[in-house]
Amino acid sequence: MPATNPAWKQLILGQLAKNIKDVKDAAYVQLSTIRLDGSPANRTVAFRGFAAEDHAEETGWESDLLLFTCDKRTEKMKELQHDSRVEIAWWMSKTGDQFRIRGRMHMIERGTTDVVKDHIAPKQGTQLSSNASAPTSSFLARLKHFAHSVGKPDFSWEAERLRQWYKISDDLRATFTWPHPGKDFEHNGRFIEKLAIEKTKDDGWFSHSDQAQQSLLEEGYNNFVLLVVEVDSVDYVELYSMPCKRRVYTKHNDQWDTRLVNP
């Protein structure tokens, strides 16, 4: 089974923590994919953490999968279905760190079950909070609900997708109900500004007393996809050092090798 806590992961988390308080866009990265015609495509996306983890509280799980979110109607979904290879360029300006991360992207949408679950494991020695946030409470309730269904506790991608749906802001959540991305602009299109979750059911599912709002929540959630990167290599450079220091982490048979190389 792959290690869920490799050295490069701790390096990313440590350097991000040093940057994020002063550089609010430190969690934004450049994600490159391959278009259907073979040309490169690049865009800025927000790093949402490592799958199944939360930076502020314990969920009981950990992984080495970088997580992003996406609307299933976007062009990058077609690109990833055609070729899952990706590269991420991540610059942290306060500390002068550059990460170039190569791997394969997996799309987690409704009905996804066993994809890369071997990269997710229970986190040993953790104490879950009795006052967990709404996203984590929903996640744990959904896991408990599924455990009753299958007869044993296990990680669920549906529970994780639901947790991330709770975590995003009301204004970002609303965009998943907007007209189809990339199509001609609809001057009379429905562009709602905010979409809030009113309460959580016992099984972790979201609900709203206004049926119209509930329908919008369900419509948006249907378009909501998680993108998780199964990492193959990490090229890390400390650019503020003199001389610059560069390390390359490469995976072989689920084990990580580290090499110091010339910058």
C-alpha positions as a Markdown table, in Angstrom:
| # | Residue | x | y | z |
|---|---|---|---|---|
| 1 | Met | 0.0 | 0.0 | 0.0 |
| 2 | Pro | 1.3 | 3.5 | -0.8 |
| 3 | Ala | 2.5 | 5.7 | 2.0 |
| 4 | Thr | -0.1 | 8.3 | 2.9 |
| 5 | Asn | 2.4 | 10.7 | 4.6 |
| 6 | Pro | 5.5 | 10.9 | 2.3 |
| 7 | Ala | 8.3 | 13.5 | 2.9 |
| 8 | Trp | 7.2 | 15.7 | 0.0 |
| 9 | Lys | 3.7 | 16.0 | 1.5 |
| 10 | Gln | 5.0 | 17.3 | 4.8 |
| 11 | Leu | 7.3 | 19.7 | 2.9 |
| 12 | Ile | 4.3 | 21.1 | 1.0 |
| 13 | Leu | 2.2 | 21.5 | 4.1 |
| 14 | Gly | 5.1 | 23.1 | 6.1 |
| 15 | Gln | 6.0 | 25.6 | 3.4 |
| 16 | Leu | 2.3 | 26.4 | 2.7 |
| 17 | Ala | 1.7 | 27.2 | 6.4 |
| 18 | Lys | 4.7 | 29.6 | 6.3 |
| 19 | Asn | 3.2 | 31.4 | 3.3 |
| 20 | Ile | -0.6 | 31.4 | 3.6 |
| 21 | Lys | -1.0 | 34.0 | 6.4 |
| 22 | Asp | 0.8 | 36.7 | 4.4 |
| 23 | Val | 0.2 | 35.5 | 0.9 |
| 24 | Lys | -3.4 | 34.7 | 0.5 |
| 25 | Asp | -3.0 | 33.3 | -3.0 |
| 26 | Ala | -0.4 | 30.8 | -1.9 |
| 27 | Ala | -2.9 | 28.0 | -2.2 |
| 28 | Tyr | -3.5 | 28.7 | -5.9 |
| 29 | Val | -1.5 | 26.6 | -8.4 |
| 30 | Gln | -1.1 | 26.2 | -12.1 |
| 31 | Leu | -2.6 | 23.0 | -13.5 |
| 32 | Ser | -1.6 | 21.8 | -16.9 |
| 33 | Thr | -3.5 | 19.2 | -18.9 |
| 34 | Ile | -3.3 | 17.9 | -22.5 |
| 35 | Arg | -6.0 | 19.0 | -25.0 |
| 36 | Leu | -7.6 | 16.5 | -27.3 |
| 37 | Asp | -5.5 | 17.9 | -30.2 |
| 38 | Gly | -2.3 | 17.3 | -28.1 |
| 39 | Ser | -1.6 | 20.9 | -27.3 |
| 40 | Pro | -1.1 | 22.0 | -23.7 |
| 41 | Ala | -3.8 | 23.6 | -21.6 |
| 42 | Asn | -3.1 | 25.6 | -18.4 |
| 43 | Arg | -5.3 | 27.3 | -15.8 |
| 44 | Thr | -5.2 | 28.5 | -12.2 |
| 45 | Val | -6.9 | 26.3 | -9.6 |
| 46 | Ala | -7.3 | 26.4 | -5.8 |
| 47 | Phe | -5.6 | 23.6 | -3.8 |
| 48 | Arg | -8.3 | 22.2 | -1.4 |
| 49 | Gly | -5.9 | 20.2 | 0.8 |
| 50 | Phe | -5.2 | 16.5 | 0.8 |
| 51 | Ala | -8.1 | 14.2 | 0.2 |
| 52 | Ala | -10.0 | 13.1 | 3.4 |
| 53 | Glu | -8.0 | 15.6 | 5.5 |
| 54 | Asp | -8.7 | 19.0 | 7.0 |
| 55 | His | -6.0 | 21.5 | 8.1 |
| 56 | Ala | -8.1 | 22.7 | 11.1 |
| 57 | Glu | -9.5 | 19.5 | 12.6 |
| 58 | Glu | -9.3 | 15.8 | 12.5 |
| 59 | Thr | -11.4 | 13.7 | 10.2 |
| 60 | Gly | -9.9 | 10.3 | 11.2 |
| 61 | Trp | -8.3 | 9.8 | 7.7 |
| 62 | Glu | -5.2 | 10.8 | 5.8 |
| 63 | Ser | -3.9 | 10.5 | 2.2 |
| 64 | Asp | -1.2 | 11.6 | -0.2 |
| 65 | Leu | -3.7 | 12.8 | -2.9 |
| 66 | Leu | -3.8 | 16.5 | -3.8 |
| 67 | Leu | -7.4 | 17.6 | -4.1 |
| 68 | Phe | -9.1 | 20.2 | -6.3 |
| 69 | Thr | -12.7 | 20.8 | -7.4 |
| 70 | Cys | -14.3 | 21.2 | -10.8 |
| 71 | Asp | -17.5 | 21.6 | -12.7 |
| 72 | Lys | -18.1 | 18.4 | -14.7 |
| 73 | Arg | -19.3 | 20.4 | -17.7 |
| 74 | Thr | -15.8 | 22.1 | -18.2 |
| 75 | Glu | -13.4 | 21.3 | -21.0 |
| 76 | Lys | -10.8 | 20.0 | -18.7 |
| 77 | Met | -13.0 | 17.1 | -17.8 |
| 78 | Lys | -12.9 | 16.0 | -21.5 |
| 79 | Glu | -9.2 | 16.5 | -21.5 |
| 80 | Leu | -8.7 | 14.4 | -18.4 |
| 81 | Gln | -10.9 | 11.6 | -19.7 |
| 82 | His | -8.8 | 11.5 | -22.8 |
| 83 | Asp | -5.4 | 11.7 | -21.0 |
| 84 | Ser | -5.1 | 11.7 | -17.2 |
| 85 | Arg | -1.5 | 13.0 | -17.1 |
| 86 | Val | -1.1 | 16.4 | -15.4 |
| 87 | Glu | 1.6 | 18.7 | -14.1 |
| 88 | Ile | 1.2 | 21.3 | -11.3 |
| 89 | Ala | 3.5 | 24.4 | -10.9 |
| 90 | Trp | 3.3 | 25.9 | -7.5 |
| 91 | Trp | 5.1 | 29.1 | -6.5 |
| 92 | Met | 5.2 | 30.2 | -2.8 |
| 93 | Ser | 6.6 | 33.7 | -2.9 |
| 94 | Lys | 7.3 | 34.4 | 0.7 |
| 95 | Thr | 9.7 | 31.5 | 1.2 |
| 96 | Gly | 10.8 | 31.3 | -2.5 |
| 97 | Asp | 9.7 | 27.7 | -3.0 |
| 98 | Gln | 8.8 | 26.1 | -6.3 |
| 99 | Phe | 7.1 | 22.7 | -6.6 |
| 100 | Arg | 6.6 | 21.0 | -9.9 |
| 101 | Ile | 4.3 | 18.0 | -9.3 |
| 102 | Arg | 3.6 | 15.3 | -12.0 |
| 103 | Gly | 1.0 | 12.6 | -11.7 |
| 104 | Arg | -2.3 | 11.3 | -12.9 |
| 105 | Met | -5.7 | 12.9 | -12.2 |
| 106 | His | -8.7 | 11.0 | -11.1 |
| 107 | Met | -12.2 | 12.4 | -11.3 |
| 108 | Ile | -14.5 | 11.7 | -8.4 |
| 109 | Glu | -18.1 | 12.3 | -9.4 |
| 110 | Arg | -21.5 | 10.7 | -8.5 |
| 111 | Gly | -21.1 | 6.9 | -8.3 |
| 112 | Thr | -17.3 | 6.8 | -8.0 |
| 113 | Thr | -16.4 | 4.1 | -5.5 |
| 114 | Asp | -13.0 | 2.4 | -5.3 |
| 115 | Val | -10.7 | 4.8 | -7.3 |
| 116 | Val | -7.3 | 5.2 | -5.6 |
| 117 | Lys | -8.7 | 4.3 | -2.2 |
| 118 | Asp | -5.5 | 2.5 | -1.5 |
| 119 | His | -4.0 | 6.0 | -1.1 |
| 120 | Ile | -6.3 | 6.7 | 1.8 |
| 121 | Ala | -6.0 | 5.2 | 5.3 |
| 122 | Pro | -7.3 | 5.7 | 8.8 |
| 123 | Lys | -5.2 | 8.2 | 10.7 |
| 124 | Gln | -3.9 | 6.5 | 13.9 |
| 125 | Gly | -4.1 | 8.1 | 17.3 |
| 126 | Thr | -6.5 | 10.8 | 16.3 |
| 127 | Gln | -9.2 | 12.3 | 18.6 |
| 128 | Leu | -12.3 | 13.4 | 16.7 |
| 129 | Ser | -13.9 | 16.6 | 18.0 |
| 130 | Ser | -17.4 | 16.6 | 19.5 |
| 131 | Asn | -17.9 | 20.1 | 18.1 |
| 132 | Ala | -16.8 | 19.3 | 14.5 |
| 133 | Ser | -17.5 | 21.8 | 11.7 |
| 134 | Ala | -20.5 | 21.3 | 9.4 |
| 135 | Pro | -18.3 | 19.8 | 6.6 |
| 136 | Thr | -16.6 | 17.3 | 8.9 |
| 137 | Ser | -19.9 | 16.4 | 10.7 |
| 138 | Ser | -21.5 | 15.7 | 7.4 |
| 139 | Phe | -18.5 | 13.6 | 6.3 |
| 140 | Leu | -18.6 | 11.5 | 9.5 |
| 141 | Ala | -22.4 | 11.1 | 9.5 |
| 142 | Arg | -22.2 | 9.9 | 5.9 |
| 143 | Leu | -19.5 | 7.4 | 6.7 |
| 144 | Lys | -21.6 | 6.1 | 9.5 |
| 145 | His | -24.6 | 5.9 | 7.2 |
| 146 | Phe | -22.7 | 3.9 | 4.7 |
| 147 | Ala | -21.2 | 1.7 | 7.4 |
| 148 | His | -24.7 | 0.6 | 8.4 |
| 149 | Ser | -25.4 | -0.2 | 4.8 |
| 150 | Val | -22.3 | -2.3 | 4.1 |
| 151 | Gly | -21.8 | -3.7 | 7.6 |
| 152 | Lys | -18.3 | -2.2 | 8.2 |
| 153 | Pro | -16.7 | 1.3 | 8.4 |
| 154 | Asp | -14.8 | 2.3 | 5.3 |
| 155 | Phe | -13.8 | 5.4 | 3.5 |
| 156 | Ser | -16.3 | 6.7 | 1.0 |
| 157 | Trp | -15.7 | 9.0 | -1.9 |
| 158 | Glu | -19.3 | 10.1 | -1.8 |
| 159 | Ala | -18.8 | 11.2 | 1.8 |
| 160 | Glu | -15.7 | 13.1 | 0.8 |
| 161 | Arg | -17.4 | 14.8 | -2.1 |
| 162 | Leu | -20.2 | 15.9 | 0.2 |
| 163 | Arg | -17.6 | 17.3 | 2.7 |
| 164 | Gln | -16.0 | 19.4 | 0.0 |
| 165 | Trp | -19.5 | 20.6 | -1.1 |
| 166 | Tyr | -20.0 | 21.9 | 2.4 |
| 167 | Lys | -16.6 | 23.4 | 2.6 |
| 168 | Ile | -16.7 | 25.7 | -0.5 |
| 169 | Ser | -18.2 | 29.2 | -0.1 |
| 170 | Asp | -21.9 | 30.0 | -0.8 |
| 171 | Asp | -20.9 | 32.1 | -3.8 |
| 172 | Leu | -18.7 | 29.4 | -5.3 |
| 173 | Arg | -21.3 | 26.8 | -4.7 |
| 174 | Ala | -23.8 | 28.9 | -6.7 |
| 175 | Thr | -21.6 | 28.8 | -9.8 |
| 176 | Phe | -22.3 | 25.1 | -10.2 |
| 177 | Thr | -25.9 | 26.0 | -11.1 |
| 178 | Trp | -24.9 | 28.6 | -13.7 |
| 179 | Pro | -25.3 | 28.0 | -17.5 |
| 180 | His | -22.9 | 25.6 | -19.2 |
| 181 | Pro | -19.3 | 26.9 | -19.0 |
| 182 | Gly | -17.7 | 27.8 | -22.3 |
| 183 | Lys | -21.0 | 28.1 | -24.3 |
| 184 | Asp | -22.2 | 31.4 | -25.8 |
| 185 | Phe | -23.1 | 33.8 | -23.1 |
| 186 | Glu | -26.7 | 33.7 | -22.0 |
| 187 | His | -27.9 | 37.2 | -21.4 |
| 188 | Asn | -31.0 | 35.9 | -19.7 |
| 189 | Gly | -29.2 | 33.1 | -18.0 |
| 190 | Arg | -29.6 | 32.2 | -14.3 |
| 191 | Phe | -26.6 | 33.5 | -12.5 |
| 192 | Ile | -27.4 | 33.3 | -8.8 |
| 193 | Glu | -24.9 | 34.9 | -6.5 |
| 194 | Lys | -25.1 | 32.7 | -3.4 |
| 195 | Leu | -26.3 | 29.2 | -2.6 |
| 196 | Ala | -26.4 | 28.3 | 1.1 |
| 197 | Ile | -26.9 | 25.0 | 2.9 |
| 198 | Glu | -29.4 | 25.5 | 5.6 |
| 199 | Lys | -29.0 | 22.3 | 7.7 |
| 200 | Thr | -27.7 | 18.8 | 7.7 |
| 201 | Lys | -29.7 | 15.6 | 8.0 |
| 202 | Asp | -28.8 | 12.8 | 10.4 |
| 203 | Asp | -27.3 | 10.9 | 7.4 |
| 204 | Gly | -25.0 | 13.8 | 6.5 |
| 205 | Trp | -27.1 | 15.0 | 3.5 |
| 206 | Phe | -27.7 | 18.7 | 3.0 |
| 207 | Ser | -31.2 | 20.2 | 3.1 |
| 208 | His | -33.1 | 23.4 | 2.7 |
| 209 | Ser | -36.6 | 24.3 | 3.8 |
| 210 | Asp | -37.2 | 26.2 | 0.5 |
| 211 | Gln | -37.8 | 23.5 | -2.1 |
| 212 | Ala | -36.5 | 25.7 | -4.9 |
| 213 | Gln | -33.2 | 26.2 | -3.0 |
| 214 | Gln | -33.0 | 22.5 | -2.3 |
| 215 | Ser | -33.4 | 21.8 | -6.0 |
| 216 | Leu | -30.6 | 24.2 | -6.8 |
| 217 | Leu | -28.4 | 22.5 | -4.2 |
| 218 | Glu | -29.0 | 19.1 | -5.8 |
| 219 | Glu | -28.5 | 20.5 | -9.3 |
| 220 | Gly | -25.2 | 22.1 | -8.3 |
| 221 | Tyr | -24.0 | 19.0 | -6.4 |
| 222 | Asn | -24.6 | 16.9 | -9.5 |
| 223 | Asn | -22.2 | 19.1 | -11.4 |
| 224 | Phe | -19.6 | 19.1 | -8.6 |
| 225 | Val | -16.6 | 16.9 | -9.2 |
| 226 | Leu | -13.5 | 16.3 | -7.1 |
| 227 | Leu | -10.1 | 16.1 | -8.9 |
| 228 | Val | -7.5 | 14.1 | -7.0 |
| 229 | Val | -3.8 | 13.8 | -8.1 |
| 230 | Glu | -2.0 | 10.5 | -7.7 |
| 231 | Val | 1.5 | 11.9 | -7.5 |
| 232 | Asp | 4.4 | 10.3 | -9.4 |
| 233 | Ser | 7.2 | 12.9 | -8.9 |
| 234 | Val | 7.8 | 16.1 | -7.1 |
| 235 | Asp | 10.6 | 18.5 | -8.2 |
| 236 | Tyr | 11.3 | 21.0 | -5.4 |
| 237 | Val | 13.6 | 24.1 | -5.6 |
| 238 | Glu | 14.5 | 26.6 | -2.9 |
| 239 | Leu | 15.0 | 29.6 | -5.1 |
| 240 | Tyr | 15.9 | 32.1 | -2.4 |
| 241 | Ser | 19.0 | 30.0 | -1.4 |
| 242 | Met | 22.4 | 30.7 | -2.8 |
| 243 | Pro | 23.1 | 28.5 | -4.5 |
| 244 | Cys | 19.6 | 27.3 | -5.1 |
| 245 | Lys | 18.8 | 23.9 | -3.6 |
| 246 | Arg | 16.9 | 21.3 | -5.6 |
| 247 | Arg | 15.5 | 17.9 | -4.6 |
| 248 | Val | 13.5 | 15.5 | -6.8 |
| 249 | Tyr | 11.2 | 12.9 | -5.2 |
| 250 | Thr | 10.3 | 10.0 | -7.5 |
| 251 | Lys | 8.0 | 7.0 | -6.8 |
| 252 | His | 9.1 | 3.4 | -7.6 |
| 253 | Asn | 6.9 | 0.5 | -6.6 |
| 254 | Asp | 5.1 | 2.7 | -4.0 |
| 255 | Gln | 8.4 | 3.7 | -2.4 |
| 256 | Trp | 9.8 | 7.2 | -2.7 |
| 257 | Asp | 13.4 | 8.0 | -3.7 |
| 258 | Thr | 15.0 | 11.4 | -3.0 |
| 259 | Arg | 17.8 | 12.9 | -5.0 |
| 260 | Leu | 19.7 | 16.1 | -4.6 |
| 261 | Val | 20.3 | 17.6 | -8.1 |
| 262 | Asn | 21.9 | 20.7 | -9.6 |
| 263 | Pro | 19.4 | 23.6 | -9.8 |
